[in-house]
Amino acid sequence: MSTAIKNVIETYESLIGKAQCVFIPVLLLFCRLWVAYVFFNSGLTKIATWDSTLYLFEYEYQVPLLPWQVAAYMGTAAELILPVFIGLGWLTRPMAAILFVFNIIAVVSYPLLWERGFYDHQLWGLMILIVIVWGAGPFSIDKLLKEKLKG
């Protein structure tokens, strides 16, 4: 291979490496904040319209294995607590894993989501999976705690 081609390949790989150093942390932060925003707002809506929330859990949602009252409280609590941890990047992987399961339960328990909103839940599930696999990234409490414990 000629020297010119090797230089082009090395330059390209160097640029990609530098771009990844910036892009991946921003992607992780974006995914965390987007998912946290969506689920937290959903929890706030449930609290603001609590009577409607109870009605939906009793008559619309079909949460498996739980009485509807327990499901209403647990679902609302999950939507208010888990996003805070994920948004801050604190205990991110376990909280994201719980939110991932919660997202699956939401899709399974509400048949109308198959008609409306199913693709949103797919997108959020993918974003949550990215955070589970790669972690919170450098802009997180997890990273600060890790550095503090090392040093």
C-alpha positions as CSV (number, residue, x, y, z in Angstrom):
1,M,0.0,0.0,0.0
2,S,1.3,3.4,-0.9
3,T,2.4,5.9,1.8
4,A,-0.3,8.4,0.6
5,I,-3.1,5.9,1.2
6,K,-1.7,4.9,4.6
7,N,-1.6,8.6,5.6
8,V,-5.2,9.1,4.4
9,I,-6.3,6.0,6.4
10,E,-4.4,7.0,9.5
11,T,-5.8,10.6,9.3
12,Y,-9.3,9.2,8.9
13,E,-9.0,6.8,11.9
14,S,-7.5,9.6,14.0
15,L,-10.5,11.9,13.1
16,I,-13.0,9.2,13.9
17,G,-11.3,8.4,17.2
18,K,-11.4,12.1,18.2
19,A,-15.1,12.4,17.1
20,Q,-16.0,9.3,19.1
21,C,-14.4,10.8,22.2
22,V,-16.8,13.7,21.9
23,F,-19.8,12.0,20.3
24,I,-20.3,9.1,22.7
25,P,-20.3,11.1,26.0
26,V,-22.8,13.5,24.4
27,L,-24.9,10.6,23.1
28,L,-25.0,9.0,26.5
29,L,-26.0,12.3,28.2
30,F,-28.6,12.9,25.5
31,C,-30.2,9.5,25.9
32,R,-30.2,9.8,29.7
33,L,-31.8,13.2,29.7
34,W,-34.3,12.4,27.0
35,V,-35.6,9.3,28.7
36,A,-35.6,10.9,32.1
37,Y,-37.6,13.9,30.7
38,V,-40.2,11.6,29.0
39,F,-40.8,9.3,32.0
40,F,-40.7,12.0,34.7
41,N,-43.2,14.1,32.8
42,S,-45.4,11.1,32.5
43,G,-45.2,10.6,36.3
44,L,-46.1,14.2,36.9
45,T,-49.1,13.9,34.6
46,K,-50.3,10.8,36.5
47,I,-50.1,12.8,39.8
48,A,-51.8,15.8,38.3
49,T,-54.7,13.7,37.1
50,W,-54.7,11.1,39.8
51,D,-58.4,10.2,39.5
52,S,-57.9,9.5,35.8
53,T,-54.8,7.6,36.6
54,L,-56.6,5.3,39.0
55,Y,-59.4,4.9,36.4
56,L,-56.9,3.9,33.7
57,F,-55.2,1.4,36.0
58,E,-58.5,-0.1,37.0
59,Y,-60.2,-0.3,33.6
60,E,-57.7,0.2,30.8
61,Y,-54.2,-1.0,31.8
62,Q,-53.8,-4.8,32.2
63,V,-50.8,-5.0,34.5
64,P,-49.9,-8.6,35.1
65,L,-49.6,-10.1,38.6
66,L,-50.4,-6.9,40.5
67,P,-53.7,-5.4,41.8
68,W,-54.5,-2.3,39.9
69,Q,-54.1,0.0,43.0
70,V,-50.6,-1.3,43.6
71,A,-49.7,-1.0,39.9
72,A,-50.9,2.6,39.9
73,Y,-48.7,3.6,42.9
74,M,-45.7,1.6,41.7
75,G,-46.0,2.8,38.2
76,T,-46.2,6.4,39.2
77,A,-43.4,6.1,41.7
78,A,-41.2,4.4,39.1
79,E,-41.9,7.2,36.6
80,L,-40.9,9.8,39.2
81,I,-37.9,8.2,40.9
82,L,-36.1,6.2,38.2
83,P,-35.7,9.2,35.8
84,V,-34.1,11.3,38.5
85,F,-31.4,8.7,39.1
86,I,-30.9,8.2,35.3
87,G,-30.8,11.9,34.6
88,L,-28.2,12.6,37.3
89,G,-26.3,9.5,36.2
90,W,-26.4,7.9,39.7
91,L,-26.6,4.1,39.9
92,T,-27.4,4.5,36.3
93,R,-27.2,0.9,35.0
94,P,-29.4,-0.7,37.6
95,M,-31.9,2.1,37.4
96,A,-31.9,2.0,33.6
97,A,-32.4,-1.8,33.7
98,I,-35.5,-1.4,36.0
99,L,-36.8,1.4,33.7
100,F,-36.3,-0.9,30.7
101,V,-38.4,-3.6,32.3
102,F,-41.0,-0.9,33.3
103,N,-41.1,0.2,29.7
104,I,-41.8,-3.4,28.5
105,I,-44.5,-3.8,31.1
106,A,-46.1,-0.5,29.9
107,V,-46.2,-1.8,26.3
108,V,-47.6,-5.2,27.3
109,S,-50.2,-3.9,29.8
110,Y,-51.8,-1.2,27.6
111,P,-53.2,-2.7,24.4
112,L,-53.8,0.8,22.8
113,L,-50.0,1.3,22.8
114,W,-49.8,-1.2,20.0
115,E,-51.9,1.3,17.9
116,R,-50.5,4.5,19.2
117,G,-47.1,5.2,20.9
118,F,-45.6,1.8,20.3
119,Y,-42.7,3.3,18.3
120,D,-42.1,5.9,21.0
121,H,-41.6,3.1,23.5
122,Q,-39.3,1.3,21.1
123,L,-37.2,4.4,20.8
124,W,-37.1,4.9,24.5
125,G,-36.2,1.2,25.0
126,L,-33.3,1.6,22.6
127,M,-32.1,4.7,24.4
128,I,-32.3,2.9,27.7
129,L,-30.4,-0.1,26.3
130,I,-27.6,2.2,25.1
131,V,-27.3,3.5,28.7
132,I,-27.4,0.0,30.1
133,V,-24.7,-1.2,27.8
134,W,-22.3,1.8,27.8
135,G,-23.1,3.2,31.2
136,A,-23.8,6.8,32.2
137,G,-20.7,8.3,30.6
138,P,-18.4,10.9,31.9
139,F,-21.1,13.5,32.7
140,S,-22.5,11.7,35.6
141,I,-22.4,11.2,39.4
142,D,-21.4,7.6,38.7
143,K,-18.2,8.8,37.0
144,L,-17.5,11.3,39.9
145,L,-17.9,8.6,42.5
146,K,-15.7,6.2,40.6
147,E,-12.9,8.7,40.4
148,K,-13.3,9.6,44.1
149,L,-13.1,5.9,45.1
150,K,-10.1,5.3,42.9
151,G,-8.2,8.4,44.2
